[in-house]
Amino acid sequence: GIDAGGVNRLTSSLTGVQWSAWGTVEGDVTGAQLNWLAAQSKGHVLGLQSAFYDQAGSLSGIQFGIVNLSGRTEGIQIGLVNMADSMKGLQIGLVNAIRTGGAFPVFPIVNWSF
């Protein structure tokens, strides 16, 4: 479904699209969080997160924002600051950090792990 509004908080999972200024999902996201300021999911995101600040417990898909944070990540992070605990994929940005298993722990412009 669609979860639209100013400040949205779901205490369960989301299947569909969240569109708001600030959105938080306590569970998993399957679909997209397209928020202006923040897109947060405590669970797994399968799809797209796009906001000024993106945060996911784990990610299979794309994070596109100014600051992107994720636990286990499979996919792409595009932003000024990208941070992942572990990654199979690509980071593009000013500061790119992969805590475990990256080509480099921290590297500018691009970092990866495959």
C-alpha positions as CSV (number, residue, x, y, z in Angstrom):
1,G,0.0,0.0,0.0
2,I,0.9,3.6,0.3
3,D,1.9,5.3,3.6
4,A,1.9,9.1,3.0
5,G,2.1,12.1,5.3
6,G,4.4,14.4,7.2
7,V,5.9,12.2,9.9
8,N,5.1,8.5,9.6
9,R,5.9,5.6,11.9
10,L,4.9,2.0,11.2
11,T,5.1,-0.4,14.1
12,S,5.1,-3.4,11.7
13,S,6.4,-4.0,8.2
14,L,5.8,-2.1,5.0
15,T,5.0,-3.6,1.6
16,G,4.6,-0.7,-0.8
17,V,5.7,2.9,-0.7
18,Q,6.2,5.3,2.1
19,W,6.3,9.0,1.1
20,S,6.7,11.6,3.8
21,A,9.1,14.1,5.4
22,W,10.2,11.6,8.0
23,G,9.4,7.9,7.9
24,T,10.3,5.1,10.3
25,V,9.4,1.4,9.9
26,E,9.9,-0.9,12.9
27,G,9.9,-4.0,10.7
28,D,10.9,-4.9,7.2
29,V,10.4,-2.8,4.0
30,T,9.6,-4.4,0.7
31,G,9.3,-1.6,-1.8
32,A,10.4,2.0,-1.4
33,Q,10.8,4.6,1.3
34,L,10.9,8.0,-0.6
35,N,11.1,10.5,2.2
36,W,12.6,14.0,2.3
37,L,14.5,14.1,5.6
38,A,14.8,10.6,6.9
39,A,14.0,7.0,5.8
40,Q,14.6,4.5,8.6
41,S,13.9,0.8,8.9
42,K,15.0,-1.3,11.8
43,G,14.5,-4.5,9.7
44,H,15.5,-5.5,6.2
45,V,15.0,-3.2,3.2
46,L,14.3,-4.9,-0.1
47,G,14.1,-2.1,-2.6
48,L,14.9,1.6,-2.4
49,Q,15.5,4.0,0.4
50,S,15.9,7.7,-0.6
51,A,16.1,10.6,1.8
52,F,18.6,13.1,3.2
53,Y,19.4,10.4,5.9
54,D,18.8,6.7,5.2
55,Q,19.2,3.9,7.8
56,A,18.5,0.2,7.4
57,G,19.1,-2.8,9.6
58,S,20.1,-4.6,6.4
59,L,19.6,-3.8,2.8
60,S,19.1,-5.6,-0.5
61,G,18.8,-2.8,-3.0
62,I,19.7,0.9,-3.3
63,Q,20.2,3.7,-0.7
64,F,20.3,7.1,-2.3
65,G,20.8,10.1,0.0
66,I,23.3,12.4,1.6
67,V,24.0,10.0,4.5
68,N,23.4,6.2,4.1
69,L,23.9,3.7,6.9
70,S,23.2,0.0,6.8
71,G,24.1,-3.3,8.4
72,R,24.6,-6.2,6.0
73,T,24.3,-4.6,2.5
74,E,23.8,-6.2,-0.9
75,G,23.5,-3.5,-3.5
76,I,24.5,0.1,-4.0
77,Q,24.9,3.1,-1.7
78,I,25.1,6.5,-3.4
79,G,25.6,9.6,-1.2
80,L,28.1,11.9,0.4
81,V,28.7,9.5,3.3
82,N,28.1,5.8,2.9
83,M,28.6,3.3,5.8
84,A,27.9,-0.5,5.8
85,D,28.8,-3.1,8.4
86,S,29.4,-5.6,5.6
87,M,28.8,-5.3,1.8
88,K,28.4,-7.1,-1.4
89,G,28.2,-4.3,-3.8
90,L,29.3,-0.7,-4.5
91,Q,29.5,2.6,-2.6
92,I,29.8,5.9,-4.5
93,G,30.4,9.1,-2.5
94,L,32.8,11.4,-0.7
95,V,33.3,9.1,2.2
96,N,32.7,5.3,1.8
97,A,33.2,2.9,4.7
98,I,32.8,-0.9,4.9
99,R,33.5,-2.2,8.4
100,T,34.1,-5.8,7.4
101,G,35.3,-7.3,4.1
102,G,35.5,-4.2,1.9
103,A,38.2,-3.4,-0.6
104,F,39.3,-0.7,1.8
105,P,37.9,0.1,5.3
106,V,37.4,3.8,4.3
107,F,37.9,5.2,0.8
108,P,36.8,8.3,-1.1
109,I,34.8,8.4,-4.3
110,V,34.2,4.6,-4.6
111,N,34.5,1.5,-2.4
112,W,33.3,-2.1,-3.1
113,S,33.2,-5.6,-2.0
114,F,32.1,-8.6,-4.2
